[in-house]
Amino acid sequence: MRNRVYIIAISTIFLFLLVWCPLICVLAKLGAVSVSGIKNERPPERDYGDGLFSGALNKIEAGKAEIASLYTNYLPLYGEIVTLLGSIESDAQMSFVDLFAGNANIAVNLPDESEEDEEIEAPAQSLIDQYDFSAIMLVDDGLHRYYAIRPFDFIDTALSFSENRLLANMDVQIAHINRIAKATAASGADFYLYVGKRMQDADYFADIVTTEISTAPYFREFMDRITGAKGKGALDVDTLEKRLENIFLTDHHWSALGAYSGYCDIINMINKNSPEIGAPIPLRGLITYEDVKMRGSASTISSFARFTETFRVMDIELPEQHRNYRVRDNAWRYEEGEFDKSMYADHYQQYYNWQNRYIYPTNKTGRNLLIIGDSYTWWSSWLLAANFDETHVYYPWDRKRLNYDDFIYDKQITDVVCMLFSDRLIFNIYGDCPLENIRTD
């Protein structure tokens, strides 16, 4: 009898969790509930390459990884427990740093866009030369090692993969990108590449996180080996000043200023070949939400709540948009104080409701854009689209087959911008950038 009760109890708990996790996941995506998400995403355990059955096998591996992530992140109280334990540990670490390192927090002062016409004298020394830095490792999630960095109180990462794996993944990505660039030219369209660069891709990274290497040599090799592009560029994080300005302090995504900087880079790059798209739209300034204490993706994954930052978005006037194919945001929620106030709310993801298509009906450029993108495009695709008649966005992580030549012909695409985060574009470390699904044969 006792064994029977035990079996029934265990079975009941198992069935409850079997239904609970996917149900809460769906409700969270719909915005019906708020979950303290840790984003403990499991990468596929194996990549089958480009073999005969690789497509199906890779999808099976991706499905297994998604199920594992689902039944981790949405377990009852998982986020709260991990957050509590992580915060206790990380606070103890940072208290030790505060006590012995002697490098108190230095405020990060962003440029005032309203004074952009005034000449600003460059500092005599870089921040690297002016300050002593302390980098404390918070966690290694198998993809990145996360570091809390003083005195500017931000979080950044180093890749966890071995050199051989990074080089092998990079070779695959380069081959696919060059294949797509060649097919783009054959179709009569122009291909452009833009990398959402990260701090480890800069030479000074190892001066700050002294236990890690810089991936700048990988980045330079990657860019050198890309052929057939009409233009190539990357987000400016080549100095610590630019990293602090162009990327969130607690999130791996670019900030409002970073997204606008990337937009200007790309439009100016395309404008050299196609001046009819015009110049970048001027930025009126930044909208600051002082009530939001943002803890971004890096804080969430490392369960490190110590650092916070102010949430800012672009203030910019767009041309007339199509009623259905337009950018939508949740500005009113933030203005009325009805935004998600949970500790690790994903404000980067929640502010804009991204689309796969944008139309600016009053534009008469004669040019249509295709963006091959990821989460970096959420804050930029609608702005890039403002310089074109019609824009389509393809996300490789959707794992949908794209018959490339047919799509370019049917949608009258004139320009293609491949714009992704460097971890994904160069190394595909998440396993969610299957460029082989862009079929050019």
Secondary structure as the mmCIF struct_conf table of DSSP 4:
data_model
#
loop_
_struct_conf.conf_type_id
_struct_conf.id
_struct_conf.beg_label_comp_id
_struct_conf.beg_label_asym_id
_struct_conf.beg_label_seq_id
_struct_conf.end_label_comp_id
_struct_conf.end_label_asym_id
_struct_conf.end_label_seq_id
HELX_RH_AL_P HELX_RH_AL_P1 ARG A 2 LEU A 30
TURN_TY1_P TURN_TY1_P1 GLY A 31 GLY A 31
BEND BEND1 ALA A 32 VAL A 33
HELX_LH_PP_P HELX_LH_PP_P1 GLU A 41 PRO A 44
BEND BEND2 GLU A 45 GLU A 45
TURN_TY1_P TURN_TY1_P2 GLY A 49 ASP A 50
BEND BEND3 GLY A 51 GLY A 51
TURN_TY1_P TURN_TY1_P3 LEU A 52 PHE A 53
HELX_RH_AL_P HELX_RH_AL_P2 SER A 54 ASN A 73
TURN_TY1_P TURN_TY1_P4 TYR A 74 TYR A 74
BEND BEND4 LEU A 75 LEU A 75
TURN_TY1_P TURN_TY1_P5 PRO A 76 LEU A 77
HELX_RH_AL_P HELX_RH_AL_P3 TYR A 78 PHE A 100
TURN_TY1_P TURN_TY1_P6 ALA A 101 ALA A 101
HELX_RH_3T_P HELX_RH_3T_P1 GLU A 113 GLU A 115
TURN_TY1_P TURN_TY1_P7 GLU A 116 ASP A 117
BEND BEND5 GLU A 118 GLU A 118
HELX_LH_PP_P HELX_LH_PP_P2 GLU A 121 PRO A 123
BEND BEND6 ALA A 124 GLN A 125
HELX_RH_AL_P HELX_RH_AL_P4 LEU A 127 GLN A 130
STRN STRN1 SER A 134 ASP A 140
BEND BEND7 GLY A 142 LEU A 143
STRN STRN2 HIS A 144 ARG A 150
TURN_TY1_P TURN_TY1_P8 PRO A 151 ASP A 153
STRN STRN3 PHE A 154 LEU A 159
BEND BEND8 PHE A 161 PHE A 161
HELX_RH_AL_P HELX_RH_AL_P5 GLU A 163 ALA A 186
TURN_TY1_P TURN_TY1_P9 SER A 187 GLY A 188
STRN STRN4 ASP A 190 GLY A 196
HELX_RH_3T_P HELX_RH_3T_P2 MET A 199 ASP A 201
BEND BEND9 ALA A 202 ALA A 202
TURN_TY1_P TURN_TY1_P10 ASP A 203 TYR A 204
HELX_RH_AL_P HELX_RH_AL_P6 PHE A 205 ILE A 208
BEND BEND10 VAL A 209 VAL A 209
TURN_TY1_P TURN_TY1_P11 THR A 210 THR A 211
BEND BEND11 GLU A 212 GLU A 212
HELX_RH_AL_P HELX_RH_AL_P7 ALA A 216 ARG A 225
BEND BEND12 GLY A 228 GLY A 228
BEND BEND13 LYS A 230 LYS A 230
STRN STRN5 GLY A 231 ALA A 234
BEND BEND14 ASP A 238 THR A 239
HELX_RH_AL_P HELX_RH_AL_P8 LEU A 240 ASN A 246
STRN STRN6 ILE A 247 ILE A 247
BEND BEND15 LEU A 249 HIS A 253
STRN STRN7 TRP A 254 TRP A 254
HELX_RH_AL_P HELX_RH_AL_P9 ALA A 256 ASN A 271
TURN_TY1_P TURN_TY1_P12 LYS A 272 ASN A 273
HELX_RH_3T_P HELX_RH_3T_P3 PRO A 275 ILE A 277
BEND BEND16 ALA A 279 ALA A 279
HELX_LH_PP_P HELX_LH_PP_P3 PRO A 280 LEU A 283
STRN STRN8 GLY A 285 MET A 294
HELX_RH_AL_P HELX_RH_AL_P10 SER A 297 SER A 302
TURN_TY1_P TURN_TY1_P13 SER A 303 SER A 303
BEND BEND17 ARG A 306 ARG A 306
STRN STRN9 GLU A 309 ASP A 315
HELX_LH_PP_P HELX_LH_PP_P4 GLU A 317 GLU A 320
BEND BEND18 ARG A 323 ARG A 326
STRN STRN10 ARG A 328 ASP A 329
HELX_RH_AL_P HELX_RH_AL_P11 ALA A 331 GLU A 335
TURN_TY1_P TURN_TY1_P14 GLU A 336 GLY A 337
BEND BEND19 PHE A 339 PHE A 339
BEND BEND20 SER A 342 SER A 342
TURN_TY1_P TURN_TY1_P15 MET A 343 TYR A 344
HELX_RH_AL_P HELX_RH_AL_P12 HIS A 347 TYR A 351
STRN STRN11 TYR A 352 ASN A 353
BEND BEND21 ASN A 356 ASN A 356
STRN STRN12 ARG A 357 ILE A 359
TURN_TY1_P TURN_TY1_P16 PRO A 361 THR A 362
BEND BEND22 GLY A 366 GLY A 366
STRN STRN13 ASN A 368 GLY A 373
HELX_RH_3T_P HELX_RH_3T_P4 SER A 375 TRP A 379
TURN_TY1_P TURN_TY1_P17 SER A 380 SER A 380
HELX_RH_AL_P HELX_RH_AL_P13 SER A 381 ALA A 385
TURN_TY1_P TURN_TY1_P18 ALA A 386 ASN A 387
BEND BEND23 PHE A 388 ASP A 389
STRN STRN14 GLU A 390 TYR A 394
HELX_RH_3T_P HELX_RH_3T_P5 PRO A 396 ASP A 398
STRN STRN15 LEU A 402 ASN A 403
HELX_RH_AL_P HELX_RH_AL_P14 TYR A 404 ASP A 410
TURN_TY1_P TURN_TY1_P19 LYS A 411 GLN A 412
STRN STRN16 ASP A 415 PHE A 421
HELX_RH_AL_P HELX_RH_AL_P15 SER A 422 PHE A 427
TURN_TY1_P TURN_TY1_P20 ILE A 429 TYR A 430
BEND BEND24 GLY A 431 GLY A 431
HELX_RH_3T_P HELX_RH_3T_P6 LEU A 435 ASN A 437
STRN STRN17 ILE A 438 ARG A 439
#
